[in-house]
């Protein structure tokens, strides 16, 4: 059970340094503990070190080495039971359907407003409580 008043441990994966910096600053300013990964493979490597540590993953879709679909699939295979938000550009209806089938909790279109992301996280926290 997660206390909605407590900060989350968040893993953010995106190959765009500016986006990663924005995500980290936005989530840290909302009080969350954030670690970043510059590609999907790095995110999964960090996750596998301790699958129960992170409570939320925020991932892009199009990244080198391992895309967002791979991140979601491998995270679930590694035992990750937390929430997943996909923060991505121009997803097709087929990609959105595929993410829904992979039990992604929320899809937010880039460029999203920071308030949208923080609001989505607050809603997910409340659902976990």
N, C-alpha and C positions, 0 to 999 in steps of 0.2 A: 504494500500500500504506500502511495506517495502522498505526502502532505502538500496540498496545492500552494502553501505559503513558503515551502522550501525550494531553494534553487535546484535546478536539474543539472545533471552531468550530460553535456551535449557534445557529440562528435559531428563536425561539419566537414563535408567533402566537396571540393570544387577546384577545378584547375585554373580558375581566374583569380589571381592574387587580390585584385580589388574587391571582388565579390566576397572572398573569404574574409578579408579584413572588415568589410561592412557587416557580414554576418557575426563575426566574433565580437565586434564592438557593440552591435545592437543587442546581442544576447547577454553579453557581460554587463551592459548598462541596465538590463532588466534583472540582473542579479544571478544569472546562471554561470556555471563553470563550463568553459568552452575549450575544446581541443580541436585543432584543424588538421586536415590532410589535403595535400595538393593533387591527389588523384584517388581513384577508387581502390587501387591495390594497397596504397598506404593506409587508407581508412580501415580496410579489412584486417590488415596486419595489426594495427593498433587495437581493433576490436577483439581479435582472437587472443591477445595477451590476457584479457580479462573480460569475457563476454558479459558478465553481470555488472560491470562498472558503469557503463553508459545507460542512460534512461531514454535518450532521444538521439536519433540520427537525422541530420539535415543534409541531403545530397543533391547534387546536380545530376543531370542525365548524361550529357555528352562530355566524357572525360577520357583522357588517354589511359591505357593499360587495363582499366576496368570501368565500364559505364555504370550508370545508376541502377539499371536492372540487375547487373552483376553484384553491385553493392548490396541491394536489397536481398537477393537470393542467397548470397554467401553469409550475410549477417544473420538471416533466419536459420540457415544451416549450422552456423556456429553457436546457436542457442540464444541469440538476441531476442528478447521478448518485449522490448520497449517499443516506443512509438517511432514512426518514420515519417518525415516530411520530405517530399520532393520539391525542390526549389529550382525551376528550370524554364528555359525559353521554349516557346513554340512547340508544345507537345501536340502530336496528332491525336485524334480520337482513339486510334488503335493503341498508341502509347499510354494514354490515360486508362483505357480498359485494362491493359496489361498490368499497370501499376495497381489498379483496384484488385485484380486477381492475385497479386502478390501481397495483399493486405497492407498497402501503404495507407497511412491514416489521413494524410492531407497532401494535396498538390497545390502549390502556390506558383503562379506565373511570375517570371522575371520580366521586367524589373518590378518586384513587389515593393510595396511601402513597408518600412520597418515595423510600423504599427500592425500591419496585417500579419506578419510573421509572429510578433510577440503575442498578438491576440489569439492566433491559432495555437500557440504553445500553451497559453493560459487555459484555453478550452480543453486541450488534451490533458493537462495537469488535473483539471477538475474532474475529467472523466476517469482518471486513474485513482482518484481519492476514494 
